[in-house]
């Protein structure tokens, strides 16, 4: 055959295909000449595959894509910052300057960087610059003239192409690649100090080319992914991919007669090795949008950005929700029919993080695109962490994952409101979590609520809760809500289990203790046995509790954001 076929598979194979396409683009490969995309198939011209430098293509792609996100890039930025301060005569030898120099020293003299330097020492210019850094670290006690000279020399040294590639790849290997595969090539512990390119050439590139040039007429084994025949010496255990399989040399019981057959051919192994390049990075997450409709759809959903595009996105400070909504809108906008097989795969950057999967439909995109939801998520994204029982919780991330996994926010709301009893600072995020939940509910009801019904402003319920709180605190002659803690707990518990009778009993008793304060009509509308009634009970109940706990959108109290747009939307809501 003149062409080599690569077909879509599981999400890691598909991520590898996206990464491979990126490699081809950077290498200047010509579409419809060197390769061709056709539906779910990627065809590679055999001559191109046999003559291309796949090791160089791999390293070049990873350096270009992940380079701006590495410690190397941060080191270069700090060197430039230090030089600028010295040149402008604003170098102060203060804490910031000390920390910048310490960062440069620590990163460049890390064990991985030193191992990388040892492999390229004889091939680069001015190697003495690095040796001098090892002997004498940068510090604020050095004269500005000497410090400036050393920083300039260091910058020139690091800008050498071989230095840049080596140091970036050392960061990429231990920060990005090893989150997806390990125990092989440069990620084998025994190979830590060896040349990375030589290792990749021996473990991936040479086996690939040898495999394509060999005859497999008598081969008995088949690739578990593509089904191609392969010899015993050509088999690659799929266990090198994290969370795909256990150590197959020791754990054989999962296979028929304990005969392991989960092996890849060298071509598929190379594609899987490129899978980290298929993921996008956002904050502390790797993200991949998986669809089996076509390779072109994969490429649209997981488009690679240039360094300038990455920087532009950083400057815009795009939130996760905005980015995700935009991305999914792009994916779905390319289709003429409803997609039902779009997966979102998330993986954290920590070594212990696992893959998280979500099936995404149009409804999720609509929710994330909703103005009220966007606003709430943006506010949560400014200060995403709160302290819960001596542990930090990322409320922003939790809310987003709830949306992706079709969960409501009420359990989270209950937890946060209980936490706010002891820690009042939690109340602000509670307000925005409720805003996200309400926006989600409204979006889901848009098409269902076609009948004319009763208009009711949830914000009014929040206002009523706040008025009741104010009156009760006046009666008790206090400005703290310690006297209300037990009542708040009881109301939260009633909401959590949907006990309308218990909730109303408490509310009636509260209003009965306040002369001249009438019980609002809103409590009438929140009751009922139907599923829609139960949802309304929670919406009204949590709005009331927000106000009762002290959150009310007034200039004189806790939540002071401009909510005119949200008020309008809340007023538009129709209840059956």
C-alpha positions as CSV (number, residue, x, y, z in Angstrom):
1,X,0.0,0.0,0.0
2,X,1.1,3.5,-0.7
3,X,-0.8,5.0,2.2
4,X,-1.0,4.3,5.9
5,X,-4.4,4.5,7.5
6,X,-5.0,5.9,11.0
7,X,-8.6,5.7,12.2
8,X,-10.5,7.3,15.1
9,X,-10.7,5.3,18.3
10,X,-11.0,6.0,22.0
11,X,-10.5,9.5,23.4
12,X,-6.8,9.1,23.9
13,X,-6.3,7.9,20.3
14,X,-8.4,10.8,19.1
15,X,-6.3,13.2,21.1
16,X,-3.2,11.6,19.6
17,X,-4.7,12.2,16.1
18,X,-5.2,15.9,16.9
19,X,-1.7,16.1,18.2
20,X,-0.4,14.3,15.1
21,X,-2.2,16.8,12.8
22,X,-0.6,19.6,14.8
23,X,2.8,18.0,14.2
24,X,2.2,17.7,10.5
25,X,1.2,21.3,10.3
26,X,4.3,22.6,12.0
27,X,6.5,20.3,9.9
28,X,5.1,21.9,6.7
29,X,3.5,18.7,5.5
30,X,1.1,19.3,2.6
31,X,-2.5,18.2,2.9
32,X,-3.7,16.0,0.0
33,X,-0.1,15.3,-0.8
34,X,1.7,14.1,2.3
35,X,-1.6,13.3,4.2
36,X,-5.3,13.3,3.7
37,X,-8.3,13.6,6.0
38,X,-11.4,11.8,5.0
39,X,-14.3,11.4,7.5
40,X,-13.0,9.3,10.4
41,X,-9.7,8.4,8.6
42,X,-6.3,10.1,8.4
43,X,-4.2,8.8,5.5
44,X,-0.4,9.2,5.5
45,X,1.6,8.8,2.4
46,X,4.1,6.0,3.0
47,X,7.0,7.8,1.4
48,X,6.5,10.8,3.7
49,X,6.3,8.6,6.8
50,X,9.4,6.7,5.9
51,X,11.5,9.8,5.2
52,X,10.1,12.3,7.8
53,X,12.1,13.0,11.0
54,X,9.4,12.0,13.5
55,X,11.6,12.6,16.5
56,X,12.2,16.2,15.4
57,X,8.5,16.7,14.6
58,X,7.5,15.4,18.0
59,X,9.9,17.6,20.0
60,X,9.2,20.7,17.9
61,X,5.5,20.4,18.4
62,X,5.7,19.9,22.1
63,X,8.1,22.8,22.5
64,X,6.0,25.2,20.5
65,X,2.7,24.3,22.1
66,X,3.7,23.8,25.7
67,X,6.7,26.1,25.8
68,X,4.8,29.3,26.8
69,X,3.4,27.4,29.8
70,X,6.7,26.1,31.2
71,X,9.2,27.2,33.9
72,X,11.6,28.0,31.1
73,X,9.3,30.7,29.8
74,X,8.8,32.0,33.3
75,X,12.5,32.2,33.9
76,X,13.0,34.2,30.7
77,X,10.2,36.6,31.8
78,X,11.9,37.1,35.1
79,X,15.3,37.7,33.5
80,X,13.7,40.4,31.3
81,X,12.0,41.9,34.2
82,X,15.2,42.1,36.2
83,X,17.1,43.6,33.3
84,X,14.4,46.2,32.7
85,X,14.6,47.3,36.3
86,X,18.3,47.6,36.2
87,X,18.3,49.5,32.9
88,X,15.6,51.9,34.2
89,X,17.6,52.4,37.5
90,X,14.6,51.2,39.6
91,X,16.3,48.1,41.0
92,X,15.5,48.1,44.8
93,X,17.0,44.9,46.2
94,X,13.6,44.3,47.8
95,X,11.6,41.1,48.4
96,X,10.3,40.9,44.8
97,X,13.8,41.2,43.3
98,X,15.1,38.5,45.7
99,X,12.3,36.2,44.9
100,X,12.8,36.7,41.1
101,X,16.5,35.8,41.4
102,X,15.7,32.8,43.6
103,X,13.2,31.5,41.1
104,X,15.8,31.8,38.3
105,X,18.4,29.9,40.4
106,X,16.0,27.2,41.6
107,X,14.5,26.4,38.2
108,X,17.7,26.4,36.1
109,X,19.6,24.4,38.7
110,X,16.9,21.8,39.3
111,X,18.0,18.2,38.8
112,X,16.1,17.8,35.5
113,X,17.6,20.9,34.0
114,X,21.1,19.9,35.1
115,X,20.6,16.5,33.5
116,X,19.5,18.1,30.3
117,X,22.5,20.5,30.3
118,X,24.9,17.5,30.7
119,X,23.6,16.0,27.5
120,X,24.1,19.2,25.4
121,X,27.1,20.7,27.0
122,X,29.5,19.8,24.2
123,X,27.1,21.1,21.5
124,X,26.3,24.6,22.7
125,X,28.2,27.9,23.0
126,X,29.2,29.6,26.2
127,X,28.6,26.5,28.4
128,X,30.6,28.3,31.0
129,X,27.7,30.6,31.7
130,X,25.7,27.7,33.2
131,X,28.7,26.4,35.1
132,X,29.2,29.9,36.6
133,X,25.6,29.8,37.8
134,X,26.2,26.5,39.6
135,X,29.3,27.9,41.3
136,X,27.8,31.3,42.1
137,X,24.1,31.8,42.2
138,X,22.5,35.1,41.4
139,X,21.7,37.3,44.4
140,X,21.0,40.9,45.4
141,X,24.5,41.3,47.0
142,X,26.1,41.3,43.5
143,X,26.7,44.8,42.1
144,X,24.1,46.0,39.6
145,X,26.7,46.1,36.9
146,X,27.8,42.5,37.5
147,X,24.2,41.3,37.9
148,X,23.2,43.0,34.6
149,X,26.1,41.4,32.8
150,X,25.4,37.9,34.2
151,X,21.7,38.2,33.4
152,X,22.4,39.3,29.8
153,X,24.9,36.4,29.4
154,X,22.4,34.0,30.8
155,X,19.6,35.2,28.6
156,X,21.8,34.8,25.5
157,X,22.8,31.3,26.6
158,X,19.2,30.2,27.2
159,X,18.0,31.6,23.8
160,X,20.2,29.1,21.9
161,X,17.8,26.7,20.1
162,X,19.3,23.6,21.7
163,X,19.2,25.1,25.2
164,X,15.6,26.3,24.6
165,X,14.4,22.9,23.4
166,X,16.2,20.9,26.1
167,X,15.0,23.0,29.0
168,X,11.5,23.4,27.7
169,X,11.2,19.6,27.1
170,X,12.5,18.9,30.6
171,X,9.6,20.9,31.9
172,X,7.1,19.5,29.4
173,X,8.1,15.9,30.2
174,X,7.6,16.2,34.0
175,X,4.7,18.6,33.9
176,X,2.5,17.6,30.9
177,X,3.6,14.4,29.2
178,X,3.9,12.3,32.4
179,X,0.3,13.1,33.2
180,X,-0.7,10.9,30.3
181,X,2.0,8.2,29.9
182,X,5.2,7.1,31.7
183,X,7.4,4.1,32.4
184,X,8.8,4.3,28.9
185,X,11.4,6.2,26.9
186,X,12.6,9.4,28.7
187,X,10.0,8.8,31.5
188,X,11.6,5.5,32.5
189,X,13.4,6.3,35.8
190,X,16.7,4.7,34.7
191,X,16.7,7.0,31.6
192,X,16.4,10.3,33.5
193,X,19.9,11.5,32.7
194,X,20.1,10.2,29.2
195,X,19.6,12.2,26.0
196,X,15.8,12.7,25.4
197,X,16.0,12.7,21.6
198,X,18.0,9.5,21.4
199,X,15.6,7.8,23.8
200,X,12.6,8.8,21.7
201,X,14.3,7.8,18.5
202,X,15.0,4.3,19.9
203,X,11.6,3.7,21.5
204,X,9.3,5.3,19.0
205,X,10.7,6.5,15.7
206,X,13.0,3.6,14.7
207,X,10.4,0.9,15.7
208,X,7.8,2.8,13.6
209,X,9.9,3.0,10.5
210,X,11.2,-0.6,10.8
211,X,7.6,-1.8,11.3
212,X,6.4,-0.1,8.1
213,X,9.3,-1.6,6.1
214,X,8.8,-5.1,7.4
215,X,6.6,-8.0,6.1
216,X,4.0,-9.4,8.4
217,X,2.7,-12.3,6.4
218,X,3.6,-14.7,9.2
219,X,2.7,-12.4,12.1
220,X,0.3,-14.0,14.6
221,X,-0.5,-11.0,16.8
222,X,-2.8,-8.1,16.0
223,X,-2.8,-4.6,17.2
224,X,-5.5,-4.1,19.8
225,X,-6.4,-0.7,18.3
226,X,-6.1,-0.9,14.5
227,X,-6.0,-4.7,14.0
228,X,-2.8,-4.6,12.0
229,X,-0.6,-7.7,12.2
230,X,2.7,-7.4,14.1
231,X,5.7,-9.5,15.1
232,X,6.5,-10.4,18.7
233,X,9.4,-7.9,18.9
234,X,7.2,-5.1,17.6
235,X,4.5,-5.2,20.2
236,X,4.1,-2.2,22.5
237,X,2.2,-2.7,25.8
238,X,-0.7,-0.3,26.1
239,X,0.1,-0.1,29.9
240,X,2.5,2.8,29.2
241,X,-0.6,5.0,28.9
242,X,-1.8,6.0,32.4
243,X,-5.1,4.6,33.6
244,X,-5.5,2.5,30.5
245,X,-4.2,-0.8,31.9
246,X,-2.2,-2.2,34.8
247,X,1.3,-3.7,34.5
248,X,0.5,-6.4,32.0
249,X,3.7,-8.4,32.9
250,X,2.5,-9.0,36.4
251,X,-1.3,-8.8,36.2
252,X,-2.5,-11.3,33.6
253,X,-5.6,-12.6,35.2
254,X,-7.9,-10.3,33.3
255,X,-7.0,-12.0,30.0
256,X,-8.2,-15.3,28.6
257,X,-5.9,-18.1,29.8
258,X,-3.8,-15.3,31.3
259,X,-2.5,-14.6,27.8
260,X,-2.0,-10.9,27.5
261,X,-3.1,-9.5,24.1
262,X,-3.4,-5.8,24.8
263,X,-0.6,-4.6,22.6
264,X,-0.3,-1.8,20.1
265,X,1.6,-1.7,16.8
266,X,4.4,1.0,16.6
267,X,2.2,3.3,14.5
268,X,-0.6,3.3,17.1
269,X,1.9,3.6,19.9
270,X,3.3,6.8,18.3
271,X,-0.2,8.2,18.0
272,X,-1.0,7.5,21.6
273,X,2.4,9.1,22.6
274,X,1.2,12.3,20.9
275,X,-2.1,12.4,23.0
276,X,-0.9,15.1,25.4
277,X,-0.6,17.4,22.4
278,X,-4.3,16.9,21.6
279,X,-5.5,18.3,24.9
280,X,-6.0,22.0,25.6
281,X,-4.8,23.5,28.8
282,X,-6.9,25.8,30.9
283,X,-5.9,26.9,34.4
284,X,-5.2,23.7,36.3
285,X,-6.9,21.3,33.8
286,X,-6.2,19.5,30.6
287,X,-9.3,19.5,28.4
288,X,-10.3,17.5,25.4
289,X,-13.5,17.6,23.4
290,X,-14.2,14.2,21.9
291,X,-16.5,13.5,19.1
292,X,-16.5,10.5,16.8
293,X,-18.3,12.1,13.9
294,X,-15.2,13.0,12.0
295,X,-11.5,14.0,12.4
296,X,-12.4,17.4,11.1
297,X,-14.9,17.9,13.9
298,X,-12.1,16.9,16.4
299,X,-9.8,19.5,14.9
300,X,-12.4,22.2,15.1
301,X,-13.2,21.4,18.7
302,X,-9.6,21.1,19.8
303,X,-7.9,23.8,17.7
304,X,-4.4,24.5,18.5
305,X,-3.5,28.1,19.2
306,X,-0.2,29.9,18.5
307,X,1.8,31.6,21.2
308,X,0.3,35.0,20.3
309,X,-3.2,33.5,20.5
310,X,-2.4,32.0,23.9
311,X,-1.1,35.3,25.2
312,X,-4.1,37.2,23.8
313,X,-6.4,34.8,25.7
314,X,-4.4,35.4,28.8
315,X,-4.8,39.1,28.4
316,X,-8.5,38.8,28.0
317,X,-8.7,36.8,31.2
318,X,-11.4,34.6,29.7
319,X,-13.2,32.6,32.3
320,X,-13.5,28.8,32.1
321,X,-17.2,29.0,31.6
322,X,-16.9,31.6,28.8
323,X,-14.2,29.6,27.1
324,X,-16.1,26.3,27.4
325,X,-19.3,27.9,26.1
326,X,-17.5,29.4,23.2
327,X,-15.7,26.2,22.4
328,X,-18.9,24.1,22.5
329,X,-20.8,26.6,20.5
330,X,-18.1,26.3,17.8
331,X,-18.4,22.6,17.8
332,X,-22.1,22.5,17.7
333,X,-22.3,25.3,15.2
334,X,-20.4,23.3,12.7
335,X,-23.2,20.6,12.7
336,X,-26.4,20.4,10.9
337,X,-27.9,17.8,13.2
338,X,-28.0,17.3,16.9
339,X,-24.9,15.8,18.4
340,X,-25.3,13.2,21.1
341,X,-21.8,11.8,21.3
342,X,-19.7,14.7,22.4
343,X,-17.6,14.0,25.4
344,X,-15.6,16.5,27.5
345,X,-12.6,14.9,29.2
346,X,-10.9,16.7,32.0
347,X,-7.7,15.8,33.8
348,X,-6.0,17.8,36.5
349,X,-2.3,18.7,36.3
350,X,-1.4,16.9,39.6
351,X,0.1,13.4,39.3
352,X,-2.7,11.9,41.4
353,X,-5.6,13.4,39.3
354,X,-7.8,11.1,37.3
355,X,-9.7,11.5,34.1
356,X,-13.2,13.0,34.4
357,X,-15.8,12.4,31.7
358,X,-19.0,14.3,30.8
359,X,-21.4,13.9,27.9
360,X,-22.3,17.3,26.6
361,X,-25.5,18.2,24.8
362,X,-26.8,21.5,23.5
363,X,-28.7,22.2,26.7
364,X,-25.4,22.6,28.5
365,X,-24.1,25.1,26.0
366,X,-27.2,27.1,26.3
367,X,-26.9,27.2,30.1
368,X,-23.2,28.2,30.0
369,X,-24.1,30.9,27.4
370,X,-26.9,32.4,29.6
371,X,-26.1,35.9,30.8
372,X,-27.2,35.2,34.4
373,X,-25.1,32.0,34.6
374,X,-22.1,33.7,33.0
375,X,-22.3,36.6,35.4
376,X,-22.5,34.3,38.4
377,X,-19.6,32.1,37.2
378,X,-17.5,35.2,36.4
379,X,-18.0,36.5,39.9
380,X,-17.2,33.1,41.5
381,X,-14.0,32.9,39.3
382,X,-12.6,36.1,40.8
383,X,-12.2,34.4,44.2
384,X,-12.9,30.7,43.6
385,X,-11.7,29.3,46.9
386,X,-13.3,29.3,50.3
387,X,-12.3,27.6,53.5
388,X,-14.5,24.7,54.6
389,X,-13.6,22.8,57.8
390,X,-9.9,23.8,57.4
391,X,-9.9,22.7,53.8
392,X,-10.0,24.9,50.7
393,X,-12.9,24.3,48.3
394,X,-12.9,25.6,44.7
395,X,-16.5,26.7,44.5
396,X,-16.1,28.0,40.9
397,X,-14.9,24.6,39.7
398,X,-17.5,22.7,41.7
399,X,-20.4,24.8,40.2
400,X,-19.1,24.2,36.7
401,X,-18.7,20.5,37.2
402,X,-22.3,20.4,38.6
403,X,-23.5,21.9,35.3
404,X,-21.5,19.6,33.2
405,X,-22.7,16.5,35.1
406,X,-26.4,17.6,35.1
407,X,-26.5,18.2,38.8
408,X,-28.2,21.1,40.5
409,X,-26.5,23.4,42.9
410,X,-28.8,22.9,45.9
411,X,-26.6,20.5,47.8
412,X,-23.7,22.9,47.4
413,X,-25.9,25.8,48.4
414,X,-26.9,24.0,51.6
415,X,-23.3,23.2,52.5
416,X,-22.2,26.8,51.9
417,X,-25.1,28.4,53.8
418,X,-24.4,26.1,56.8
419,X,-20.7,27.1,56.6
420,X,-21.7,30.8,56.4
421,X,-23.2,30.5,59.9
422,X,-19.7,30.2,61.3
423,X,-17.9,32.1,58.5
424,X,-19.9,35.1,57.2
425,X,-17.4,35.6,54.3
426,X,-18.9,32.5,52.6
427,X,-22.1,34.4,52.1
428,X,-21.0,36.3,48.9
429,X,-20.2,33.1,46.9
430,X,-23.5,31.6,48.1
431,X,-25.3,34.4,46.4
432,X,-23.6,33.8,43.1
433,X,-24.1,30.0,43.3
434,X,-27.8,30.7,43.7
435,X,-27.7,33.0,40.7
436,X,-26.1,30.3,38.6
437,X,-28.7,27.8,39.8
438,X,-31.6,30.1,39.0
439,X,-30.2,31.0,35.6
440,X,-29.9,27.3,34.9
441,X,-33.5,26.6,35.9
442,X,-34.8,29.5,33.8
443,X,-32.9,28.3,30.7
444,X,-34.3,24.7,31.1
445,X,-37.8,26.1,31.4
446,X,-37.8,28.4,28.4
447,X,-39.6,26.1,26.1
448,X,-41.7,24.4,28.7
449,X,-43.4,27.4,30.3
450,X,-45.6,28.5,27.4
451,X,-48.8,28.9,29.5
452,X,-49.6,32.2,31.1
453,X,-49.1,32.1,34.8
454,X,-48.1,34.0,37.9
455,X,-45.1,36.3,37.8
456,X,-43.0,36.2,40.9
457,X,-39.7,38.0,41.6
458,X,-37.3,35.7,43.5
459,X,-35.4,38.8,44.4
460,X,-38.5,39.8,46.4
461,X,-38.3,36.7,48.4
462,X,-34.7,37.5,49.2
463,X,-35.8,41.0,50.2
464,X,-38.5,39.5,52.5
465,X,-36.0,37.3,54.2
466,X,-33.8,40.2,54.9
467,X,-36.7,42.3,56.3
468,X,-37.6,39.5,58.6
469,X,-34.0,39.2,59.7
470,X,-33.8,42.9,60.4
471,X,-37.0,42.9,62.4
472,X,-36.0,39.9,64.5
473,X,-32.6,41.4,65.3
474,X,-34.3,44.6,66.4
475,X,-36.6,42.7,68.7
476,X,-33.6,40.8,70.2
477,X,-31.6,44.1,70.4
478,X,-28.5,42.7,68.6
479,X,-26.7,43.3,65.3
480,X,-25.4,39.7,64.9
481,X,-27.4,36.6,63.9
482,X,-26.0,34.3,66.5
483,X,-29.6,34.1,67.9
484,X,-30.8,32.9,64.6
485,X,-28.3,30.1,64.0
486,X,-30.6,27.3,65.2
487,X,-33.5,28.6,63.1
488,X,-31.3,28.8,60.0
489,X,-30.1,25.2,60.5
490,X,-33.7,24.0,60.8
491,X,-34.7,25.9,57.6
492,X,-31.7,24.5,55.7
493,X,-32.5,20.9,56.8
494,X,-36.1,21.3,55.7
495,X,-35.0,22.6,52.3
496,X,-32.5,19.8,51.9
497,X,-35.2,17.1,52.3
498,X,-38.0,19.1,50.6
499,X,-40.1,19.2,53.8
500,X,-42.5,22.0,53.0
501,X,-44.6,21.5,56.1
502,X,-41.6,21.9,58.4
503,X,-40.3,24.9,56.5
504,X,-43.6,26.7,56.6
505,X,-44.2,25.9,60.3
506,X,-40.9,27.6,61.2
507,X,-41.6,30.6,58.9
508,X,-45.1,31.1,60.3
509,X,-43.8,31.1,63.9
510,X,-41.1,33.7,62.9
511,X,-43.6,36.0,61.4
512,X,-45.9,35.5,64.3
513,X,-43.3,36.9,66.6
514,X,-43.0,40.1,64.6
515,X,-45.9,42.5,65.1
516,X,-46.8,44.6,62.0
517,X,-44.8,42.4,59.6
518,X,-47.1,40.6,57.2
519,X,-46.2,37.2,55.7
520,X,-45.6,37.7,52.0
521,X,-47.7,36.1,49.3
522,X,-44.6,34.4,47.8
523,X,-44.9,31.7,50.4
524,X,-48.2,30.7,48.9
525,X,-46.8,30.3,45.4
526,X,-43.8,28.1,46.6
527,X,-46.0,25.2,47.8
528,X,-47.3,22.2,46.0
529,X,-46.9,18.5,45.3
530,X,-45.9,18.5,41.6
531,X,-42.3,18.3,40.5
532,X,-42.4,21.9,39.3
533,X,-43.8,22.9,42.6
534,X,-40.9,21.2,44.4
535,X,-38.4,23.0,42.3
536,X,-40.2,26.3,43.0
537,X,-40.1,25.5,46.7
538,X,-36.3,25.2,46.6
539,X,-35.9,28.4,44.4
540,X,-38.1,30.5,46.7
541,X,-36.8,28.9,49.9
542,X,-33.1,29.5,49.2
543,X,-33.8,33.0,48.0
544,X,-35.6,33.7,51.3
545,X,-32.8,32.1,53.3
546,X,-30.1,34.2,51.5
547,X,-31.9,37.3,52.7
548,X,-32.5,35.8,56.1
549,X,-28.8,35.1,56.5
550,X,-28.0,38.7,55.5
551,X,-27.5,38.7,51.8
552,X,-29.5,41.3,50.0
553,X,-28.7,43.4,46.9
554,X,-28.8,46.8,48.6
555,X,-26.0,49.3,48.7
556,X,-26.0,49.1,52.5
557,X,-25.5,45.4,52.8
558,X,-23.4,42.4,51.8
559,X,-24.1,42.0,48.1
560,X,-23.6,45.2,46.3
561,X,-23.1,44.2,42.6
562,X,-25.3,45.8,39.9
563,X,-28.1,43.3,39.4
564,X,-30.5,45.2,37.2
565,X,-30.1,42.8,34.3
566,X,-30.7,39.8,36.5
567,X,-33.7,41.5,38.1
568,X,-35.2,41.9,34.7
569,X,-34.7,38.3,33.9
570,X,-36.1,37.1,37.2
571,X,-39.2,39.2,36.6
572,X,-39.7,37.6,33.2
573,X,-39.9,34.1,34.7
574,X,-43.3,32.5,34.4
575,X,-44.5,29.9,36.9
576,X,-47.2,27.5,36.1
